[in-house]
């Protein structure tokens, strides 16, 4: 991944990103910009390449073509399945492991942000699925990165807690961090975010929720989720 100064008002740019396994393309010619302080949803059906795209943006995967340019540090929250929750450490220790060298982030304060302030001393295997999601988010926040790439952060979360986390993400964006959040929930993406990127291997639509609704008005359904 190339990291250089980006054009004004652009925190991260993807240009003609492609990636595949053998002859199978997972990501094909994807391009977009993320502005500082923006809250963007990345939506699409299962298998659309959302997780792959986030890994390309963070640099964990190398694109077969195209480039990523950013002007700040990037932190990636993976899906819950990427973590071994039987590992014999506490929640505080797991969050602290995410802290980058020199980061001023505090595991305790980040757990408080996601509503887990009282669970820091618990073992990982004592957490519910929703608590695991929030612990992963805290581990990402502790890196204090300029750009947050969050892979399905609200899955397995009950509706009241989901609203709290969306409020937290909004406050992070208002404070200047740039967030790209993958989601399979079309309704939430079209109601809660500033911008929406619709992905199905390639970009089908990019814009405000109203723009996306208009551009996809002739598509009654995609996967199991309505776009209208």
Residue frames as qw, qx, qy, qz and C-alpha x, y, z in Angstrom:
[[0.000, 0.887, 0.461, 0.000, 0.00, 0.00, 0.00],
 [0.400, 0.373, -0.011, 0.837, 1.27, 3.47, -0.88],
 [0.304, -0.802, -0.427, 0.287, 0.99, 6.14, 1.80],
 [0.361, 0.173, 0.113, 0.909, 1.51, 9.70, 0.64],
 [0.145, 0.334, 0.277, -0.889, -0.12, 13.07, 0.96],
 [0.273, 0.510, 0.799, 0.165, -3.64, 12.91, -0.46],
 [0.045, 0.494, 0.319, 0.808, -5.60, 15.62, -2.25],
 [0.174, -0.153, 0.380, -0.896, -7.29, 18.20, -0.01],
 [0.668, -0.061, 0.223, -0.708, -10.30, 16.88, 1.92],
 [0.883, 0.123, -0.406, -0.201, -9.47, 13.28, 1.11],
 [0.547, -0.602, 0.547, -0.199, -8.38, 10.96, 3.91],
 [0.530, -0.149, 0.817, 0.169, -8.28, 7.72, 1.90],
 [0.578, 0.525, -0.243, -0.576, -8.52, 7.02, -1.84],
 [0.667, -0.006, 0.732, 0.135, -8.95, 3.69, -3.62],
 [0.389, 0.629, -0.320, -0.591, -8.21, 3.69, -7.33],
 [0.731, 0.364, -0.475, -0.328, -9.13, 0.81, -9.68],
 [0.364, -0.415, 0.795, -0.250, -8.59, -1.82, -6.97],
 [0.856, 0.136, -0.364, -0.343, -8.78, -5.42, -8.17],
 [0.244, -0.436, 0.833, -0.238, -8.09, -8.67, -6.36],
 [0.883, 0.078, -0.184, -0.424, -8.76, -12.33, -7.00],
 [0.607, -0.358, 0.710, -0.004, -7.79, -15.92, -6.47],
 [0.473, 0.087, 0.782, 0.396, -6.60, -17.50, -9.71],
 [0.046, 0.298, 0.584, 0.753, -9.17, -16.74, -12.37],
 [0.257, -0.720, -0.644, -0.032, -11.82, -15.76, -9.84],
 [0.130, 0.409, -0.112, 0.896, -12.10, -11.99, -9.29],
 [0.306, -0.547, -0.683, 0.374, -13.33, -10.95, -5.86],
 [0.031, -0.802, -0.146, 0.578, -12.82, -7.19, -6.28],
 [0.558, 0.367, 0.500, 0.552, -12.92, -5.62, -9.74],
 [0.234, 0.414, 0.202, 0.856, -11.94, -2.01, -10.49],
 [0.353, -0.786, -0.496, 0.111, -13.22, -0.44, -7.26],
 [0.331, 0.278, -0.090, 0.897, -12.63, 3.30, -6.81],
 [0.315, -0.843, -0.389, -0.197, -13.83, 5.78, -4.18],
 [0.240, 0.440, -0.376, 0.779, -12.69, 8.51, -1.78],
 [0.512, -0.647, -0.542, 0.160, -13.28, 8.90, 1.96],
 [0.078, 0.755, -0.093, 0.645, -13.21, 12.40, 3.41],
 [0.220, 0.118, -0.680, 0.690, -11.99, 13.30, 6.91],
 [0.289, 0.075, 0.513, -0.805, -14.76, 12.95, 9.46],
 [0.613, 0.070, -0.417, -0.668, -17.01, 10.92, 7.17],
 [0.525, -0.067, 0.777, -0.339, -19.21, 8.01, 8.24],
 [0.522, 0.351, -0.528, -0.571, -19.63, 5.63, 5.30],
 [0.802, -0.040, 0.537, -0.260, -21.43, 2.29, 5.03],
 [0.203, 0.377, -0.808, -0.406, -20.11, -0.47, 2.77],
 [0.707, 0.101, 0.515, -0.474, -23.05, -2.72, 1.90],
 [0.500, 0.361, -0.655, -0.437, -23.62, -5.70, -0.34],
 [0.934, -0.142, -0.130, -0.300, -24.78, -9.33, -0.27],
 [0.750, -0.453, 0.468, 0.115, -22.77, -12.16, 1.26],
 [0.759, 0.104, 0.466, 0.443, -19.76, -12.85, -0.96],
 [0.335, 0.926, 0.162, 0.061, -19.74, -9.32, -2.36],
 [0.678, 0.344, -0.181, 0.624, -16.11, -8.80, -1.30],
 [0.272, -0.908, -0.026, -0.317, -16.69, -6.40, 1.60],
 [0.750, -0.606, 0.190, 0.184, -14.19, -8.03, 3.98],
 [0.776, 0.170, 0.242, 0.558, -11.66, -8.46, 1.18],
 [0.244, 0.798, 0.120, 0.538, -11.93, -4.78, 0.30],
 [0.458, -0.874, 0.093, -0.136, -11.32, -3.72, 3.91],
 [0.828, -0.347, 0.264, 0.352, -8.21, -5.92, 4.05],
 [0.613, 0.471, 0.226, 0.592, -6.97, -4.37, 0.80],
 [0.029, -0.908, -0.049, -0.416, -7.48, -0.86, 2.18],
 [0.617, -0.762, 0.197, -0.023, -5.63, -1.72, 5.40],
 [0.244, 0.734, -0.632, -0.048, -2.76, -3.38, 3.55],
 [0.655, -0.265, 0.691, -0.155, -3.21, -6.94, 4.82],
 [0.754, 0.351, 0.527, 0.173, -3.86, -8.01, 1.22],
 [0.176, -0.424, 0.406, 0.790, -1.99, -6.80, -1.84],
 [0.644, 0.577, 0.209, -0.457, -4.18, -5.83, -4.81],
 [0.730, 0.181, 0.522, 0.403, -3.53, -7.46, -8.16],
 [0.313, 0.413, 0.261, 0.814, -3.95, -3.98, -9.63],
 [0.241, -0.846, -0.275, -0.387, -4.85, -0.51, -8.47],
 [0.384, 0.233, -0.468, 0.761, -3.72, 1.49, -5.44],
 [0.437, -0.783, -0.440, 0.036, -4.70, 2.79, -2.01],
 [0.325, 0.406, -0.215, 0.827, -3.52, 6.21, -0.85],
 [0.484, -0.756, -0.441, 0.023, -4.06, 7.44, 2.70],
 [0.197, 0.664, -0.272, 0.668, -2.88, 10.38, 4.77],
 [0.472, -0.554, 0.417, -0.544, -3.25, 8.77, 8.19],
 [0.092, -0.214, 0.958, -0.169, -2.96, 5.61, 10.25],
 [0.686, -0.067, -0.423, -0.588, -5.51, 2.88, 9.51],
 [0.290, -0.177, 0.858, -0.386, -7.01, 0.43, 12.03],
 [0.552, -0.022, -0.651, -0.521, -9.06, -2.59, 10.98],
 [0.571, -0.149, 0.616, -0.523, -11.67, -4.34, 13.10],
 [0.228, 0.108, -0.898, -0.361, -11.99, -7.89, 11.71],
 [0.727, -0.289, -0.342, -0.520, -15.06, -10.07, 11.99],
 [0.646, -0.541, 0.404, -0.355, -15.52, -11.89, 15.28],
 [0.996, 0.072, 0.057, -0.014, -14.67, -15.26, 13.69],
 [0.582, 0.649, -0.358, 0.335, -11.09, -14.07, 13.10],
 [0.168, -0.630, 0.562, -0.509, -10.32, -14.19, 16.84],
 [0.578, -0.081, -0.803, 0.122, -9.64, -17.25, 19.04],
 [0.443, -0.625, 0.047, -0.641, -12.01, -16.54, 21.92],
 [0.910, -0.354, -0.211, 0.042, -10.67, -19.49, 23.92],
 [0.525, 0.448, -0.377, 0.618, -7.27, -17.80, 24.32],
 [0.591, -0.566, -0.509, 0.268, -6.63, -17.59, 28.10],
 [0.265, 0.081, -0.153, 0.949, -6.42, -13.82, 28.56],
 [0.065, 0.609, 0.567, -0.550, -8.73, -11.16, 29.96],
 [0.352, 0.827, 0.407, 0.164, -10.76, -8.67, 27.96],
 [0.161, -0.946, 0.151, 0.235, -8.47, -5.87, 29.15],
 [0.516, -0.416, 0.607, 0.438, -5.43, -7.78, 27.93],
 [0.548, 0.420, 0.641, 0.335, -7.01, -8.50, 24.54],
 [0.193, 0.955, 0.220, 0.039, -7.88, -4.85, 24.02],
 [0.315, -0.846, 0.311, 0.296, -4.44, -3.72, 25.16],
 [0.663, -0.074, 0.603, 0.438, -2.81, -6.05, 22.62],
 [0.468, 0.713, 0.442, 0.279, -4.33, -3.89, 19.89],
 [0.133, -0.955, 0.014, 0.263, -2.55, -0.78, 21.05],
 [0.710, 0.594, -0.088, 0.369, 0.05, 0.42, 18.58],
 [0.647, -0.166, -0.206, 0.715, 3.51, 1.44, 19.74],
 [0.173, 0.034, -0.043, 0.983, 3.32, 4.96, 21.12],
 [0.304, -0.548, -0.547, -0.555, -0.49, 5.02, 21.19],
 [0.097, -0.217, 0.492, -0.837, -1.99, 6.95, 24.07],
 [0.667, -0.262, -0.400, -0.572, -5.18, 4.89, 23.97],
 [0.272, -0.287, 0.761, -0.515, -6.36, 3.25, 27.18],
 [0.265, -0.153, -0.932, -0.196, -8.00, -0.19, 27.24],
 [0.046, -0.427, -0.730, 0.532, -10.15, 0.89, 30.18],
 [0.225, 0.464, 0.074, -0.854, -11.44, 4.05, 28.50],
 [0.331, 0.180, -0.667, -0.643, -12.11, 2.26, 25.21],
 [0.201, -0.264, -0.943, 0.038, -14.05, -0.50, 26.97],
 [0.076, 0.483, 0.507, -0.710, -16.05, 2.23, 28.68],
 [0.255, 0.328, -0.308, -0.856, -16.83, 3.78, 25.28],
 [0.446, 0.019, -0.756, -0.478, -18.38, 0.53, 24.06],
 [0.712, -0.380, -0.005, -0.591, -20.25, -0.21, 27.29],
 [0.897, -0.050, -0.428, 0.101, -17.96, -2.92, 28.68],
 [0.002, 0.731, -0.446, 0.517, -16.30, -0.99, 31.49],
 [0.672, -0.454, 0.431, -0.397, -17.28, -3.62, 34.07],
 [0.985, 0.113, 0.106, -0.072, -16.10, -6.64, 32.07],
 [0.320, 0.803, -0.501, 0.046, -12.39, -5.92, 31.63],
 [0.295, -0.497, 0.791, -0.199, -11.33, -8.64, 34.08],
 [0.882, 0.142, 0.336, -0.299, -13.41, -11.37, 32.42],
 [0.452, -0.195, 0.764, 0.418, -11.88, -14.11, 30.30],
 [0.258, 0.238, -0.493, -0.796, -12.62, -13.96, 26.59],
 [0.271, -0.154, -0.912, -0.268, -14.62, -17.19, 26.69],
 [0.039, -0.452, -0.725, 0.519, -16.99, -15.64, 29.24],
 [0.186, 0.342, -0.068, -0.919, -18.30, -13.05, 26.76],
 [0.617, 0.520, 0.552, -0.210, -21.50, -13.32, 24.74],
 [0.583, 0.396, 0.454, 0.545, -21.39, -12.82, 20.97],
 [0.079, 0.927, 0.217, 0.295, -22.49, -9.20, 21.28],
 [0.492, -0.834, 0.175, 0.177, -19.92, -8.51, 24.00],
 [0.732, -0.090, 0.416, 0.532, -17.21, -10.02, 21.81],
 [0.404, 0.699, 0.344, 0.479, -18.17, -7.58, 19.05],
 [0.172, -0.972, -0.030, -0.158, -17.88, -4.65, 21.41],
 [0.684, -0.579, 0.290, 0.335, -14.55, -5.88, 22.77],
 [0.670, 0.238, 0.407, 0.573, -13.21, -6.08, 19.22],
 [0.170, 0.876, 0.222, 0.392, -14.39, -2.53, 18.60],
 [0.458, -0.878, 0.121, 0.074, -12.61, -1.38, 21.77],
 [0.756, -0.251, 0.371, 0.478, -9.42, -3.09, 20.58],
 [0.493, 0.546, 0.359, 0.574, -9.69, -1.11, 17.35],
 [0.103, -0.955, -0.140, -0.241, -10.41, 2.20, 19.10],
 [0.659, -0.678, 0.116, 0.303, -7.38, 1.82, 21.38],
 [0.694, 0.143, 0.294, 0.642, -5.14, 2.23, 18.32],
 [0.035, -0.791, -0.128, 0.597, -6.33, 5.85, 18.05],
 [0.451, 0.096, 0.594, 0.660, -6.08, 5.67, 14.26],
 [0.177, 0.301, -0.115, -0.930, -7.20, 8.37, 11.83],
 [0.599, 0.131, -0.487, -0.622, -9.12, 5.85, 9.70],
 [0.480, -0.109, 0.793, -0.359, -11.28, 3.06, 11.13],
 [0.525, 0.130, -0.666, -0.514, -12.33, 0.13, 8.94],
 [0.463, -0.126, 0.697, -0.533, -14.99, -1.83, 10.82],
 [0.346, 0.051, -0.839, -0.417, -16.16, -5.21, 9.52],
 [0.571, -0.431, -0.614, -0.333, -19.75, -5.89, 10.64],
 [0.123, 0.238, -0.612, 0.744, -19.34, -4.20, 14.04],
 [0.508, -0.115, 0.268, -0.811, -23.08, -4.36, 14.82],
 [0.696, -0.012, -0.651, -0.302, -23.71, -8.04, 14.07],
 [0.603, -0.264, -0.717, 0.229, -25.01, -10.08, 17.04],
 [0.095, -0.003, -0.379, 0.921, -25.82, -6.79, 18.81],
 [0.036, 0.635, 0.749, -0.182, -29.25, -6.11, 20.31],
 [0.215, 0.762, 0.375, 0.482, -31.11, -3.06, 18.92],
 [0.308, -0.949, -0.068, 0.021, -30.56, -0.69, 21.92],
 [0.633, -0.507, 0.326, 0.486, -26.83, -1.44, 22.02],
 [0.560, 0.369, 0.470, 0.574, -26.66, -1.08, 18.23],
 [0.061, 0.923, 0.248, 0.289, -28.09, 2.41, 18.52],
 [0.503, -0.823, 0.138, 0.226, -25.52, 3.25, 21.20],
 [0.674, -0.181, 0.439, 0.566, -22.66, 2.02, 19.00],
 [0.400, 0.635, 0.422, 0.508, -23.96, 3.96, 16.01],
 [0.181, -0.976, -0.095, -0.077, -24.05, 7.04, 18.23],
 [0.629, -0.591, 0.302, 0.405, -20.44, 6.36, 19.26],
 [0.619, 0.194, 0.480, 0.591, -19.40, 5.99, 15.62],
 [0.171, 0.869, 0.316, 0.341, -21.15, 9.26, 14.78],
 [0.374, -0.918, 0.073, 0.114, -19.31, 11.05, 17.60],
 [0.692, -0.294, 0.402, 0.522, -15.96, 9.63, 16.41],
 [0.475, 0.509, 0.449, 0.560, -16.65, 10.97, 12.92],
 [0.062, -0.958, -0.198, -0.199, -17.67, 14.36, 14.30],
 [0.544, -0.761, 0.219, 0.279, -14.35, 14.43, 16.17],
 [0.200, 0.789, -0.470, -0.341, -12.49, 13.98, 12.88],
 [0.413, -0.217, 0.870, 0.160, -11.94, 10.24, 12.48],
 [0.539, 0.299, -0.457, -0.641, -12.90, 8.65, 9.17],
 [0.536, -0.063, 0.799, -0.266, -15.03, 5.49, 9.37],
 [0.550, 0.205, -0.599, -0.545, -15.87, 2.88, 6.74],
 [0.488, -0.121, 0.733, -0.458, -18.27, 0.29, 8.15],
 [0.301, 0.026, -0.840, -0.451, -19.30, -2.89, 6.34],
 [0.471, 0.099, 0.584, -0.653, -22.86, -4.01, 6.90],
 [0.015, 0.197, 0.904, 0.380, -25.36, -6.45, 5.47],
 [0.054, 0.638, 0.661, -0.391, -28.21, -4.32, 6.87],
 [0.246, 0.440, 0.433, 0.747, -29.52, -2.21, 3.99],
 [0.244, -0.843, -0.423, -0.226, -32.10, -0.37, 6.08],
 [0.565, -0.701, -0.069, 0.430, -29.57, 0.72, 8.67],
 [0.529, -0.075, 0.312, 0.786, -27.08, 1.82, 6.01],
 [0.120, 0.524, 0.471, 0.700, -29.65, 3.92, 4.20],
 [0.358, -0.842, -0.345, -0.209, -30.79, 5.61, 7.40],
 [0.656, -0.711, -0.048, 0.248, -27.75, 6.01, 9.66],
 [0.667, -0.204, 0.256, 0.669, -24.76, 6.95, 7.51],
 [0.079, 0.708, -0.125, -0.690, -23.55, 10.00, 5.58],
 [0.446, 0.518, -0.553, -0.477, -22.58, 8.03, 2.50],
 [0.864, -0.009, 0.477, -0.159, -23.13, 4.52, 1.18],
 [0.197, 0.500, -0.745, -0.395, -20.96, 2.36, -1.08],
 [0.901, 0.108, 0.259, -0.332, -22.83, -0.56, -2.66],
 [0.009, 0.559, -0.801, -0.215, -20.45, -3.37, -3.54],
 [0.925, 0.099, 0.319, -0.180, -20.93, -6.61, -5.42],
 [0.816, 0.100, 0.292, 0.489, -17.42, -7.34, -6.63],
 [0.307, 0.289, 0.163, 0.892, -17.43, -3.89, -8.20],
 [0.059, 0.298, 0.399, -0.865, -19.05, -0.63, -7.09],
 [0.120, 0.552, 0.776, 0.281, -22.72, -0.49, -8.06],
 [0.087, -0.870, -0.265, -0.407, -23.47, 2.86, -6.46],
 [0.489, -0.171, -0.366, 0.773, -21.75, 5.50, -4.30],
 [0.057, -0.514, -0.155, -0.842, -23.34, 8.55, -2.72],
 [0.339, -0.195, 0.468, -0.793, -25.66, 9.81, -0.03],
 [0.327, 0.194, 0.896, -0.229, -28.40, 7.43, 1.11],
 [0.515, 0.632, 0.280, -0.507, -30.90, 9.34, -1.06],
 [0.308, 0.620, -0.569, -0.445, -28.55, 9.15, -4.07],
 [0.061, -0.190, 0.978, 0.064, -28.18, 5.39, -3.60],
 [0.453, 0.386, 0.701, -0.393, -31.91, 4.87, -3.25],
 [0.502, 0.691, -0.022, -0.520, -32.46, 6.72, -6.51],
 [0.245, 0.568, -0.716, -0.324, -29.71, 4.93, -8.42],
 [0.006, -0.074, 0.997, -0.022, -30.88, 1.51, -7.27],
 [0.538, 0.178, 0.317, -0.760, -34.59, 2.20, -7.61],
 [0.739, 0.298, -0.388, -0.463, -34.83, -0.28, -10.49],
 [0.425, 0.183, -0.870, 0.170, -33.33, -3.06, -8.32],
 [0.671, -0.507, -0.175, -0.513, -36.08, -4.49, -6.12],
 [0.839, -0.509, 0.189, -0.039, -33.81, -6.81, -4.20],
 [0.466, 0.638, -0.592, 0.156, -30.17, -7.80, -3.87],
 [0.208, 0.149, -0.892, 0.373, -29.34, -10.95, -2.00],
 [0.281, -0.518, -0.802, 0.096, -31.84, -11.11, 0.84],
 [0.185, -0.538, -0.316, 0.759, -31.98, -7.36, 1.40],
 [0.333, 0.808, 0.459, 0.161, -34.20, -4.84, -0.29],
 [0.452, 0.009, 0.071, 0.889, -32.59, -1.74, -1.75],
 [0.009, -0.643, -0.445, -0.623, -35.64, 0.42, -2.10]]
